[in-house]
Amino acid sequence: MTTLPSHGSSRPFVFLHVGDQHLTVRDAPHHRDLIAILDQIASFGRDAFDFVYLPGDIAENGAAGEYTLIEQALRGQPSLPILLIPGDHDRQYGAMEDFARFHEAVMAGRHPSVANDLLQPPAGPGVDPQRASIRQYYYAADYGDVRCLFVDMISAGFGQKGKGLDFRIGPTQMDWLSEEVVRARSEGKTCAVFMHAYPDDLEKKEAAEVAGLFWSQGVRLVEMGHTHYNELAHDGRTTYAAARSVGQNEDGSVGYAVGAIDAGEVSWRFRPLDRVGPFVLITSPADRRLATHGLRGDEAGRITVRAVVLSDEAPSLCRCRVDDGAWQRMERIADGPAYMASVAWTYGARRLTVEAIDPRWPGYGPDYIDRDVIEPASSVFVGPMRPDRPGSDACSLGAWLEKGVRGDQLGPNRAGREW
């Protein structure tokens, strides 16, 4: 367990998710986009978020030259708190030696690998599988009242080029994951899991075990890559969030996801790189589509609204309103990116909007102004039944354009085309 610096109660837990990079050669479009994304993120300042998450598939072919590109990109932004795991493309040819060298050189100081005794694929028909000491890349870190668990679905697998990879966790990591999830709940912490793909993509037995663990223990968020498109799925207890690949060419503008957990509730929104700041994410109250409890107000019928504003310059105004009512100014919390207001929420109210205006906004046009809009849950919340396929996209919310989710699952791993 690692306890990393937290920004305390001055703002929600916030992370930025830069999707699968699939790096190939220098100055390819997705390489340039990655550099631009990291530059933009760095401009927010270190206190704006807790970490930047890379969900694996860093290299298209798991080759040393491809890891050189990400190493140089990260060294160009040394203040960025990058946390990452491997993806199936990091084992594209059945080996991970080049990923291991990259990880040891750049990431081991933040989260070292763990050596475990794992079964290896059988050498041939009738040959018993052998065991070997294999590096795995899993770890835990606490940020205030949120416990983050980073899971390695790749290193224990039997993947080979042309035959794909069967995602596996392995028995030692499975024991660790179960212990950490149960401990988080017993300590009253909100649990967030970061992995490469849906638990449903794991080898069948492990898929059922992991999905059952997450459901039974109320894991609040599972953040993933692999899909290549933005997707939100919610089963009433757990939000499964996937962000598009940097290199995806079918899902609109390139960008990155911004996720938050505020008082145990999840918020999520995709930020296109071609939008000029600021960027707004409402973190409290929860939208009805992601909520795990009813709307909580005081005796006077007022609710607390909190939002995070990310920009290279503080907004000149941050304000909120209920439906089409009057705007109310929101006040900045300490020196961070969070803003707060107390607003009246009456019976029949439906929509909550938060708007941030940059000092450079000319008074017209979409640049330098941004809004996030949600529909808060009602005060009555009915707990969900166990889903038929926990840990999968069966509970997908479909299109949610305000959050950057198109709902068409375009990409090479579901309904997309070869690219």
N, C-alpha and C positions, 0 to 999 in steps of 0.2 A: 504494500500500500504506500502510495506517495501522496503527501499533502502539499499541493502547489499553492502559490500565492493566490489569494482570493480578494476580491474588492469589497467583501463584506456585504452589509445590508444596504449599501448606498444605491445599489441597482440590482436587477435580476442577473442570474447566470446567463451569459451570452456566449455563443460560439459562432464561428464562420466556417462554412463547409464549402471547400473548393473541390468540385467533383473530379472523377477519374481523369488523369492527365494524358495517359497514353502517349508519352513523349517518344519521338522518333529521331528527328534531326533538327539541328539548330535553325531557327527562323521559320520553321513550319508555322502555319497559322495558329495552331493550338499552343505551340511554344510561346509565340508572341503574346497570345491572349493570357496565358498563365502569368507572364511577367507583368502585364498590365493589371491583372487582378491583384497580384501581390503588392504592386505599387499603390493601388488605390486603397487596399486594406491598411497598408502602413501609414497612409495619410490620416487615418482616423485617430492615431495616437494609441499608446499602449493601454490606457485605462478604459478603452471603449469596449473591450471584449476579453474573454478569458483565454481562448486559444483559437487557432486555425486548424481545422481537421482535414486531412487528406485521406480518403477512404480506400486507398489501394489502386491497383492498375496505374501505378506511377509511370512505368515503362511499358511500351507496346509489346516489346519482345523480351523483356527481362534482361537486356543487354547492358554491358558496362558503359558504353557511350551514351546511352539514354539516361542512366543514373547520373552521369556527369552533368547533364543539363539541369536536372532538378537540384543537384548539389550546388551548382553555381547560382541558381535562382535563389536558393535559401541563404547562401552566404552573402548574396546581395542585399538581403533584408535580415540582418542578424538579430534585430530586436523582436522579430515576429515569433510568437510562441507556437511553433508548428508541432503538431502531434499527428502520427500516421500509423497505418497498418498496411500489410501487403494485400494485393488483389490477385486474381487468377492469372492476369497477364504478367505479373511479377514472377510467375512460375510457368511461363509460356512454353518452355522447352523441357519441362520436367525437373528443372533444377533452380536453385535460388542463391547460388554462390555470389552473383553480382549484386543482388539485393542485399545479401548479408554484408558484403564489403561496404556498400553505401551506408547501410544502417550503422555499422560499427564506426564508420568515420564521422557521421553527421548526427545520428540520433541516439546512440547508445548512452550518452551522458544524460539524456532526458528520460529514456526508458530502455534499459538493457534487455537483450534477448534472454530467454529461458531455455536451457537444454533439457529435453525430455526424451525418455526411451519410448520410441514409437514403432509400430509395425510398418514395414515397407511393402510395396506391391510384390507379389510372388514373381520369381524370375521366369517361370514357365509352368506349363500344365503339370500337376502332380507335385509341384515344389512348394513346400511350406513357406509362408512369408517369414522374413527375418526381421529382427529388431535392430534399430540403430538410434544413436543419439542425434536428435534433430533440434535445431533452434526453432523456437516459437516466439512470436512477438505479441504478447498480451500483457496488460498491466492495468492498474487502477489508480485513480487520482481523485481527491476530494476538492471541491470548490464550494466552500461554505457548506450549505445543507444539501448539496448535490454530489452524489458519488458517480463518477464516470468510469465505466468499464470498457476497455478497448480489447476486442476479441479478434483472434487470428483464425480465420476459416481456411487458410491456404496451406500452411506448412505441414499439416498432418495428412493432406490429401494424397491421392495417387495419380496426379495429373500427368498427361503426356500430350505433346503437340499433335493435333489432329484427332485426339480422342477426348479432349476436354478435361476438366478437372472435377472430381467429386469432392465437393466442399466437406471438410471434416474439421472437428475441433480437437479430438483426441481425449483420452480418459483423464489425463492429469489436468489439462486446461478445463475440462468439464467440471471436475471437482472444485477447482478454483472458482469458476464462474458461479456455481451453485452456492458456494460458501459466501462469496462477496455479495450476491443478490440478497440472500437471506440476512446477512449481517447488516446490509444497508437498511433493510426494512426494520430490523430489530432496533437499530440506532435512530430511527425516525428520519432517515435521509431519503430524499428522492433519488431514484436510480435511473441513470441514462446509460444505454449501451451503444457503443459505436462499433459497427462491423461492416463487412464488405457487401453483404447481400442479405435478403430476407432469411430468417431461420428456416423457412420452408425449402430453401435451396440446399440445405445440408443433406448429407447422407440420411436415409429415411429414419433410422433409429434415433440418431442425434437430433434430427429436425423435430421429432415429437417431444423429446426430452427438453430441448431448449424452449420451444414454444410453450410447453406446459409450465416450465419454470417461470417464464416471463409473465404468463397469465396469472398463475397462482400467487406470485409475490408482488404483483402490481407494478412491474417495471413501467416507468412512465413514458420513456422515449427510446426508440431504437432508430439510430441514424445510419443511413446506408448509402453506398454508391451503386455500382454494377448495372443498374437499370439503364443508364444513359439518358433518362428523362426524369423530370420532376414528378413526384407522386407522394400523396399523403393517404395513408390508410389508418383507420382508427377503429378499434374493437370495443371501445367503451372504457378500457383500462390503459391500453398502450397505444401511443401514436407511432406508426412506422413511417419514417420520412426518408425519401430518396431524392438525391439531387443529380441533375444532368451532368454528363461528362463535359469537360472543357472542350474536347474535340468533337462533340456530337454536332452533326450538321442538319438535324431534322427537327430540332426542338426550339427554334427561335433564337433569340439573342443569347450569346454566351454570358455567363455571369457566375454567381455563387449564391448559396443559401445563407440566410441568417436565422438562427434558431435561438430560443430562449426558454428558460424555465423560471417561473415566478410564482412563489408560494405553492409549488407542486404542480402547476399547470403549464402546458406547452403552448408556445406560439412559434410560427414558422412562416417565412416569406422569402421568395427568390428575388435577388437584385440583379437586373440586367446590367452588364458593364457599360452599355451605351447610354444609360440614364445619368444625367448630371445630378449630383446630390442636392439636398440631403435625402436620407432614406429612413423611413419610419416603420417601426414594428410595435404594435400594441401587445403588451405582455400581460396585462391584467385589466379587466376580467378576461376569462377564456372565451373563445368563440364556441358556440353550441356544438359545432362539428368536432371539436377537439376536447371538450370539457369532460372532467371526471367527477364534478360535483356541481350543485346548483349555484346560482348567482347569490352572493352574500352581500347584503347591505346593512346599514345601521338602522336604528329604530326610526330615524327620520326619513328612511327611504333613499338614502344617498349611498353611492358606491364609489370606491376608489379606482381611478383610472391611472394606469402607469404605461409608459411607452419609452422605447429606446430610439434615439435619433443618432444615426451614424453619418458623419460628414467630416470634411477637412476643416470646417469652420462651424462654430456654434450657431444655431439658428437665431435669427432676430426675433422669431415668434414661434412658439409651439402652443397649439390650442386644440380643444376638443368640442364636440357637440353631440347631442342625442338626436337621432333622426335629422330633421331639417330645422331644429331649434337654434337658439342663439349660441354663438361661439363663446367658449370660456377659456381663459388663459391657463396654461399649465406651467407650473414652476419647476425649475431644475432642481434635482436632488443632488446636494453636495457639488462636487466638481466633475461628476461622471456624465454619461450620455443619457441618463434616465430623467424623465419628466413626470410630474404627478399632478392630479387634481381630484377634488371631490365633487361629484355631480349628482343631481337629482335623477333618480331612475323610477319613473312612474309606471303603473300598470299599462300594458299595451305598447310600451316602448320597444323598439326592435333593433335599431342600428346605432352603432357607435363609431364615430370618425375622429381620428387624430390627424392633424395637419401640421407640418413643419415648413417654415419659410426661411430661406437663406437670405442673408443681407444683400447678396448679389442679384436677387430676383428682380427683374425689371418691371414687374406688375402684370405680365402677360406671358403666355406660353408655358410648356410643361417643364422646362428646366428650372432648377433651383427651388422647386416646390414639390412636396410629396405628401401623399395621404395613405393611411392604412384604414381599412374599414372592416369591422367585424359585426357579427350578430351574437351578442352575449347569450349564454344559456339562461333558461328560466330559473326561478328560485326553487323549483321542484326538479329533482334529478332521480331517475329510476335506474338502479344498477343494471348492467347488461347481463344477458345470458352468455355462457361460454360459446364462442364462435365455433362453427364446424371445422374451420381450418385456421386455428390460431397461428400467428407468426407468418402469415402470407398476405398477398394483395387482395384476398377475397373481400376484405372490408374497405377496399379503396373508395375514397370519396369522389372519385371522378374529377371532372373539370372544376377548377376553382381559380378562375382567371385573376382575381384580385391578389392571389398569393403566388401567381406565376405558374400554376399547374394547368396544363392543357387537357389532360385526361385521355390522350390518344395512345399512350404507351409506345410512341415511335422510338425505335432504337434496335440494335442488333439482338437483344436478349428477350424480346417479347413480340410485339407486333410490327417491328421495323423491317428495314431492308438491309442488305449487305452494304457496308461502306468501308 
